Amino acid sequence: MSKTPKRFLPLACCLLVAATAGGACHPRNLIVAEAGANIDEVHQMAHRWRELSAAAGGSTESLDDEICALEETFRHYFELKMDGGFIRAGGRIIAFSIGDPLNDDVYLVQFEKAFQEVPGAYQIINQQFVEHFAANYKFVNREDDTGDEGLRRAKLSYDPIYLVAKYTAEEVQAAPEAEAEA
């Protein structure tokens, strides 16, 4: 499948923010763009998101795991040929998404971050990113809800056709006698 991402169009996301008219997400204040040329600024926004999420009571262990995964993604963004998009409002990046095709039928949205204090930011980046990078795919995998009940409700509101069972793997040290037998 040929992947030809379209440029983000600010007008398309304007339809989603009518409820916040006059605020940070007012159509005249939005700039939506591909992330490649601005990856360092998107990276900085990710760290600010982590700080704000921790201050709001988020699990620091879970947030640190997320930032660790994001660090690897930012470090190898171009060689992995990731797709990225962001929304700028009021002169600052308020949301971003990063993803890539899993196969010819499935597009994988691996990261999606937005500032909670900006009403509609998650909805706009969600809609715009999928519209412009995953429109030619049969399925969009939005990945794990990381145990966040609000995120789980939001993802379930998309009427998923399939949910994958979730497992946790833990490293277990072999017992000394097992090592001796090997």
N, C-alpha and C positions, 0 to 999 in steps of 0.2 A: 504494500500500500504506500503510495507516495504521500509524504507528510509535507503539506504546504500551509504552515500556520498563517493566519490572517493577522493583520495589525488590529490591535484592540481599538474599538470605536467608543469614545466617551459617550456618545449619544445612546448606545445600547444600554449602558449601565444606568443612565439617567432615569429610565423607566422604573427601576427598582427602588429609587430613593425619594419618591414623591413625599413620603411621610416625614422626611427630614429636610424639606425645603427650607432654605435659608441657613442651614447648618453646614458642618464640614463636608457632608456628602451632597450638598446641593450641586446639580449638574454643572453649573458654571465653575465650580471649584475642583472638579475631578480631572485628573490626567491618568489615563490607563495606558500602560506600555509594556513591551517585552523587557525582561529583566537583564538580559545579557550584558548590555553596555553599562548597566547600573548595579551590577552584582555586588560590589563593595558596599553600596548604600543599603541594598536589601539585606546584606549580611549584618550590618549595624542595626537595622530595624529588628532582626531576629533576636539579637542580644537584649535590646530594649524590651521586646515582647516578653522575654524570659524574666527580666527584672520585675516587670509589672505583674506578671502572672504569679511569681513567687510572693510579691508583696500582697497580692490578693488572696493568698492562702493556698496556692498550688503546691503540690508535692515537689520539693526541691530535687528529690532523687529522679522522679519522672521527668521534670523539666531539664535536668542535667543530661539525662539520657537522650532527650529530644535534641538538645543543643549539640551534643556529641555527634549525633547522626547528621544534623545540619552542617556542622563543621566539615565533615568528610564530603558532603555533597558540594558545599561551596568550594572546597579545595580542588575537587575534580569536576566541577560543573561543566566546563567546556569539553574536556576529553570524554565525559560520559554522554555528551550531546543531550543534556537536559533541556527541557522547555521551562521557561519561567515567565511569570507576569506579575506586575505590581500595580497598585493604585496609589496615586499621590493626591493628597488633598491638603489645602492650606500650606503648601510648600514642603510637606513631609510625606514619606511613604507610610501608609496606614494599613496596608495589607499586601500579602504576596502569596503566590502558589508556585510550586515546582513539581514537575512530573515528567513522564516519558512513556512511550508505548511499551507495553508488556509483550504484545504480539500483534498480529494483524487485526484482531477483533477487540482487544482490551487496551484501554489507556489507563495508566496508573497515576493517580494524583498522590504524590508521596508526602508533600508538605503543604499546609495551608495555614497561614498565620495572619491575624488581624488584631488591631487594638480594640479591646472590648468597649472602651469608652466612645468609640465612633459607631453610632447606630447604623446598621446596614452594611458595614465593611465586609464582614464574612460573607454575607449573601451576594454582594456585588462581585467579589473576587471569585467566589465559587462559580457563579453563573458565567462571568466573562471568561475565566480560564478554560472551563469546559467547552464553551461555545467556540473559542478560537483555537484550541489545541486538540480537542477530542471529538469534534463534531463528526468526523469521518469514521469513528469507531462504533462498534455495536454496543460495547459495554464500557462503563467507567468504574474502575475500582477506587473507592474513596478511602481504602485502608481502615485501620483500626481506630476505635473511638478512644483509646488510651484510658479507658475507665471513667471518662468524663460523661456524667449522666446527661448533661445538656447537649453535648456533642452527639451522643448516642440518639437522643430524641430527634435532633436535627437530621441526622443521617437516615433514621427510620422514616422520616417524613417524605423522603424521596421515593418511597415504596420500592425498596430493593427487591430484585427478583430472586436473590440468593444471598444468604449469610453464611460465611465460612466459620466453622468452629474455631475457637481461640484456645491456644495452648501456650504454656510457659515452659521454657526449657531452663534447667539449672545444671550447672557443672557440679558433678559429684566426684569427690576424691575416692580413688580405689582404696579398699582396705589393705593394710600392709601384707596380709597373708595372700591376697589376690595378686599383688605385685610379685611376690616371691614365686608363685606358681607359674607366672608368665615367663 
